[in-house]
C-alpha cells in the first residue's frame, strides 16, 4: 500500500510537470514540447502494477481471515439456535458475519477490476460492472458458507472430509490448467512455488471460483458451479432432515440457501450480458484446455 501511494503521488507530480511545461512551451514557441520528464520511469504503470499486486494480496488475506471467521460465526449462531439471549453478543456476531461476507465479495470484485486495469490490451471494468460482480459473489458465497456452517453444526467433523476432498479435486484441476504465476524473469518456472500457489487457489475454490488463466471461462464456470450446487444442496438437505423442525430458521435457511445461489447465478448472467468490458462475447467459444 505504501509503494502504491508513493508511485501514485509521483505519477501525479509528473503529470502536473508535463502540463506546466506544455503551457510554458505553448506560450513561448507555440508548439508542443517533447517528452521532458526527469527520467524514463512510468510511475503511472508502476502504480497500476502495485494496485494489482495489492488487490491480490488483499484477496488472499480475506480468504485466510474472513472466510474462516464467516463459517465459524454462522456455526456458533446455529449451535446456539440463533436465540437472542444476549442481544449484544448476537449483534456483534451478526456484524462479524456481514463484514466478513462484504470483505470477501468486495476483494474479489476489486481484484478483477485491478487485474483488467493492469493489462493494457483489455478494457477496464465500469463501476456498474464492479457492483454487479460484487452482488454475484456476495450471493454465491453467502449460500456456500451457509450450507457449510449449518452442515457442520449437525454433522461436526464430517465437514472436514468434505472440505479436504473438494480442496484436493480443485487443486488437481488448477494444476491441470498449467498456471504460470511463478515464472522467473528468464522464463523458468519454479515448480515448488507454483504447486504451493495452486494449493492456495484450491483452498480459495472451497468458497468461490477464481480464474487463474487467461482463456475462455464459460465451461469452467459451468463445471465449478454445478459441483458447488450439488455440494450445497446435499449439505443443506442433510442438515434440514436432521435438525430440529421447531427451529424458527429451519425452513428459511433451506429456502434462503437455494435462493441466494440462484440470485448469484442471475447476477453473473447479468454481468456477462450487460456489464462485461468486452461487449461482443460470442455465444459459443472454444473450451478451455482444462475442460
C-alpha positions in Angstrom: 0.0 0.0 0.0 2.8 2.4 0.8 4.5 1.7 -2.6 1.2 2.2 -4.3 0.8 5.6 -2.6 4.4 6.6 -3.5 4.0 5.7 -7.1 0.6 7.4 -7.3 2.0 10.7 -5.9 5.0 10.6 -8.2 2.7 9.9 -11.2 0.5 12.9 -10.2 3.6 15.1 -9.8 4.9 14.1 -13.3 1.6 14.8 -14.9 1.5 18.3 -13.4 5.0 18.9 -14.5 4.1 17.9 -18.0 1.1 20.1 -18.1 3.0 23.1 -16.8 5.9 22.6 -19.2 3.4 22.2 -22.1 1.8 25.5 -21.2 5.2 27.3 -21.0 6.3 25.9 -24.4 3.0 26.7 -26.0 3.1 30.3 -24.8 6.8 30.7 -25.9 7.1 28.7 -29.0 3.5 27.9 -30.0 4.2 24.2 -30.2 4.1 21.1 -28.1 7.4 20.1 -26.4 9.0 16.7 -26.5 9.0 14.4 -23.5 10.6 16.4 -20.7 10.2 14.2 -17.7 13.0 13.8 -15.3 13.6 10.2 -16.1 12.1 7.3 -18.2 10.2 5.7 -15.3 6.5 5.4 -15.9 5.2 5.9 -12.4 1.6 5.5 -13.5 2.2 2.0 -14.8 4.1 1.1 -11.7 1.1 2.3 -9.6 -1.2 0.2 -11.7 1.0 -2.9 -11.1 1.2 -2.2 -7.4 -2.6 -1.8 -7.3 -2.9 -5.3 -8.9 -0.5 -6.9 -6.5 -2.1 -5.2 -3.5 -5.5 -6.4 -4.6 -4.3 -10.0 -5.0 -2.7 -10.0 -1.5 -5.8 -8.5 -0.1 -7.8 -11.3 -1.7 -5.6 -13.9 -0.1 -5.8 -12.2 3.2 -9.6 -12.0 3.1 -9.8 -15.7 2.3 -7.4 -16.7 5.1 -9.1 -14.5 7.7 -12.7 -13.5 6.7 -13.7 -16.9 5.2 -12.9 -19.0 8.3 -14.4 -16.3 10.6 -17.6 -16.3 8.5 -18.1 -20.0 8.7 -17.2 -20.0 12.4 -19.6 -17.3 13.4 -22.5 -18.8 11.5 -21.7 -22.2 13.1 -21.7 -20.6 16.6 -25.1 -18.9 15.9 -26.5 -22.2 14.6 -25.2 -24.1 17.7 -27.0 -21.6 20.0 -30.1 -21.8 17.9 -29.8 -18.0 17.0 -31.8 -17.2 20.1 -31.0 -13.6 21.2 -30.4 -14.4 24.9 -27.6 -12.0 24.9 -28.6 -9.4 22.3 -25.3 -7.6 22.4 -23.2 -10.7 21.7 -25.6 -11.8 18.9 -25.5 -8.4 17.3 -21.7 -8.4 17.3 -21.7 -11.9 15.7 -24.1 -10.8 13.0 -22.0 -7.7 12.3 -18.9 -10.0 12.0 -20.8 -12.2 9.5 -21.9 -9.2 7.5 -18.5 -7.6 7.4 -16.7 -10.8 6.6 -19.1 -11.5 3.7 -18.7 -8.0 2.4 -14.9 -8.2 2.6 -14.8 -11.5 0.7 -17.1 -10.3 -2.1 -15.5 -6.9 -2.4 -12.0 -8.3 -2.5 -12.9 -10.5 -5.5 -14.6 -7.7 -7.4 -11.8 -5.2 -6.7 -9.2 -7.8 -7.7 -10.9 -8.3 -11.1 -11.1 -4.6 -11.6 -7.4 -4.1 -10.8 -6.4 -7.1 -12.9 -8.1 -5.7 -16.0 -6.7 -2.3 -15.4 -3.2 -3.7 -15.3 -3.4 -5.3 -18.7 -3.1 -2.6 -21.4 -4.9 -4.5 -24.2 -8.0 -5.1 -22.1 -10.8 -2.7 -21.4 -11.4 -1.5 -17.8 -14.4 -2.6 -15.7 -17.0 0.1 -15.1 -18.3 0.8 -11.6 -21.6 -0.7 -12.6 -20.0 -3.9 -13.6 -18.0 -3.9 -10.4 -21.2 -3.6 -8.3 -22.9 -6.4 -10.3 -19.9 -8.6 -9.8 -19.9 -7.8 -6.1 -23.6 -8.9 -5.9 -22.8 -12.1 -7.8 -20.0 -13.0 -5.4 -22.0 -11.9 -2.4 -24.9 -14.2 -3.1 -22.9 -17.3 -4.2 -20.5 -17.1 -1.2 -23.4 -16.5 1.2 -25.1 -19.6 0.0 -21.8 -21.6 0.2 -20.9 -20.6 3.7 -24.4 -21.1 5.0 -24.5 -24.7 3.8 -21.0 -25.4 5.2 -21.8 -23.9 8.6 -25.2 -25.5 9.0 -23.9 -28.8 7.9 -21.0 -28.5 10.4 -23.5 -27.6 13.2 -25.2 -31.0 12.9 -22.5 -33.3 11.5 -19.5 -31.9 13.2 -16.2 -33.3 12.0 -17.8 -34.7 8.8 -17.3 -31.3 7.3 -13.5 -31.8 7.2 -13.6 -34.8 4.7 -16.0 -32.8 2.5 -13.7 -29.7 2.5 -10.5 -31.7 2.1 -12.0 -33.7 -0.8 -13.2 -30.5 -2.5 -9.8 -28.8 -2.0 -8.0 -31.8 -3.4 -10.1 -32.1 -6.5 -9.8 -28.3 -7.1 -6.1 -28.3 -6.6 -5.6 -31.0 -9.2 -7.9 -29.1 -11.5 -5.8 -25.9 -11.1 -2.6 -27.8 -11.7 -4.1 -29.3 -14.8 -4.5 -25.7 -16.1 -0.7 -25.3 -16.1 -0.6 -21.9 -14.4 2.5 -19.7 -14.7 2.3 -17.3 -11.8 5.8 -18.2 -10.5 7.7 -17.8 -13.7 11.1 -16.0 -13.3 12.4 -13.2 -15.5 14.3 -15.8 -17.6 11.0 -17.7 -18.2 11.9 -20.6 -15.9 9.1 -21.8 -13.8 9.7 -22.5 -10.1 7.7 -25.7 -9.7 7.6 -25.8 -5.9 6.3 -22.3 -5.6 3.8 -22.9 -8.5 2.5 -26.0 -6.7 2.1 -24.1 -3.5 0.2 -21.4 -5.4 -2.0 -24.0 -6.9 -2.8 -25.4 -3.4 -3.7 -21.9 -2.2 -6.0 -21.4 -5.1 -7.6 -24.8 -4.4 -8.4 -23.5 -0.9 -10.0 -20.4 -2.4 -12.1 -22.7 -4.7 -13.7 -24.0 -1.5 -15.8 -20.8 -1.4 -15.7 -19.3 -4.9 -14.3 -19.6 -8.4 -11.2 -17.5 -9.3 -9.9 -17.6 -12.9 -6.2 -18.1 -12.9 -5.5 -18.4 -16.6 -6.4 -16.1 -19.5 -8.7 -18.4 -21.5 -12.4 -18.9 -22.1 -14.2 -19.4 -18.8 -17.7 -20.4 -19.8 -17.2 -24.2 -19.3 -15.0 -23.5 -16.3 -17.9 -21.6 -14.6 -20.4 -24.3 -15.6 -18.2 -27.2 -14.2 -17.4 -25.3 -11.0 -20.9 -24.1 -10.2 -22.5 -27.5 -11.0 -20.2 -29.1 -8.5 -20.8 -26.4 -5.9 -24.6 -26.5 -6.3 -24.6 -30.3 -5.8 -22.5 -30.0 -2.7 -24.5 -27.1 -1.3 -27.8 -28.9 -2.0 -26.6 -32.1 -0.4 -25.3 -30.4 2.7 -28.3 -28.2 3.3 -30.8 -31.0 2.7 -28.9 -33.3 5.1 -29.0 -30.6 7.7 -32.7 -30.0 7.1 -33.5 -33.6 7.6 -31.6 -34.0 10.8 -32.1 -30.7 12.6 -35.0 -29.8 14.9 -38.1 -28.8 12.9 -39.1 -26.4 15.6 -36.2 -24.0 14.9 -37.5 -20.8 13.5 -34.9 -20.8 10.7 -35.5 -24.5 9.8 -37.3 -23.8 6.5 -36.0 -20.2 5.8 -32.4 -21.4 5.8 -33.2 -24.2 3.3 -35.0 -21.8 1.0 -32.5 -19.0 1.5 -29.6 -21.2 0.5 -31.2 -22.1 -2.8 -32.5 -18.6 -3.4 -29.1 -17.0 -2.7 -27.3 -19.3 -5.0 -29.8 -18.7 -7.8 -29.6 -14.9 -7.4 -25.8 -15.2 -7.6 -26.1 -17.1 -10.9 -28.6 -14.5 -12.2 -26.2 -11.6 -11.3 -23.4 -13.5 -13.1 -25.5 -13.7 -16.2 -26.4 -10.0 -16.0 -22.7 -9.1 -15.6 -21.6 -11.1 -18.7 -24.6 -10.0 -20.7 -24.6 -6.2 -20.0 -21.6 -5.2 -17.9 -18.6 -7.2 -19.1 -15.9 -4.9 -20.6 -15.7 -7.0 -23.7 -19.1 -6.1 -25.3 -19.1 -8.7 -28.0 -18.8 -12.0 -26.2 -19.6 -14.9 -28.6 -22.5 -17.2 -27.7 -20.2 -20.2 -28.4 -16.5 -20.2 -27.8 -13.7 -22.7 -27.7 -13.5 -24.6 -24.4 -10.6 -24.0 -22.0 -7.8 -26.5 -22.1 -8.8 -27.9 -18.7 -12.3 -28.6 -19.9 
